[in-house]
Amino acid sequence: MYGLSKDFDFSIFVGRTLEMVSFTANTAHLSFDQNLSITIESSYEYQVDSSDSGTREEIPIQKSTLMQLLEKTVETAEVHGKGTLVLHFEGGLDFKCFDDSPQYEAYCITNRGKETYV
């Protein structure tokens, strides 16, 4: 809905390890070390290994293998287009969080208590 601002600091993800993946009826939640998280209310795509072409999932989630990214560390982060957050994990694995809802927030990044809505 909002996109990511051009001055957003993607380096907050670099070197962070995915510690927890959880789901509610209307969200998927990724928790990284050092009090960083993403709460997703829209859709996302990920790879569980380098030979995987990617799995796209939309909220609400019925089943998922996203937990296989646990304990992986982010090597680089970037934005594609206006608001697609892309995290490149160790081993060539990618995670994409899409800003694909024109009416509602798609995801929220929380870094040490500061929230950024997209």
N, C-alpha and C positions, 0 to 999 in steps of 0.2 A: 504494500500500500504506500509506504513512505519512501522506500528505497534507503540506501545507506548514504550518509553524507560523504562528500569527497574528502573530508579531513578525518574520517574515521581511522583510527590506528589499528590496523590488522595485526601488527606485531604482538598484540596482547595474546594471540593464540600460539605464536611460535614458541616451541619448547614445552608446551603444555600437554599433559597426558590425560586422556579420557579415562576418568575413574568410575563413572556411573552412568547408566542409561536407564531411564524409567518412563513409564507411560501412565497417563490418566485417560479418562474417557475422551478428552478433547485436546490432549497435548502429548508430545514426546519431549523428554527433557534430557539433555546431555550435560553432565557435570565434569569439569576439568579440575585439575589441581589449582591451587592458589586462588580459590573463590571465583572462578569463571564458569559461566554456564550459558546454554542456549535453550530456550523454551520455544518449541515449534508448534504452531497452530495451523499450518498449511501443509506443504508437501516438501519432501527431501529425497535425495538420491545418494547412494553410497555403493562402494565396492568392498567386499570382504577379503578379496585377494587380487593380485595383479592380473590374473587371467579372467576375472569377472568383468562383464561389460557394464554392470551397474544395475541396481534395483531401485526403482522409484516407488515411494510409499506416500499415501495421503492420510491425513487425520480424518476420522478415527482409525487407529491401527488395529487390525484383527490378529496379526502375527508378524513377527519380524526376526531377522537375523542381525540386526544392527548391533547387538551386544558383542558381536565378534570384533568390533573395533576397540573394545575395552583394552586398556593398558597400552594403546598405541599413542605415539607422540606426534604432534603437529609439527611439520617441517617448514611449511609456508602457508600463507593465507592471502586471499585476494577476493575481489568482487568482479563478477561478470555482469555486464549490463548495468542496470540501475540498482539492483538489489539482491542478486544471487551471490550469497556468501559461499566461497569454495575453500575448504580446508584440505591441504595435501598432507596426509599422514605418512609416517615412515613406511617403507616397503612399496611405495607407489600407489597407495590407497587414497581415494578421494571421497570427500563428503560435500554435497551441495545442498544448501538450504535456499529454497526458492521464495521470492517475493511475488507470488502469483495470484494474489487476491486484491482486486481493485477496491474492495469495500472494507476489508478487515485487516488487522495486523497479521503478518505472516509468521514472524518470529521475534523474540526478544533476546538480546544479548545482555547478560548481567555480569559486570566486572566489579568486584569488590563493593557491591551495593548500588552501583550506578547502572541504570537501565537504559538501553537503546532499543527502541521499537522500530521494526521494519514492516 
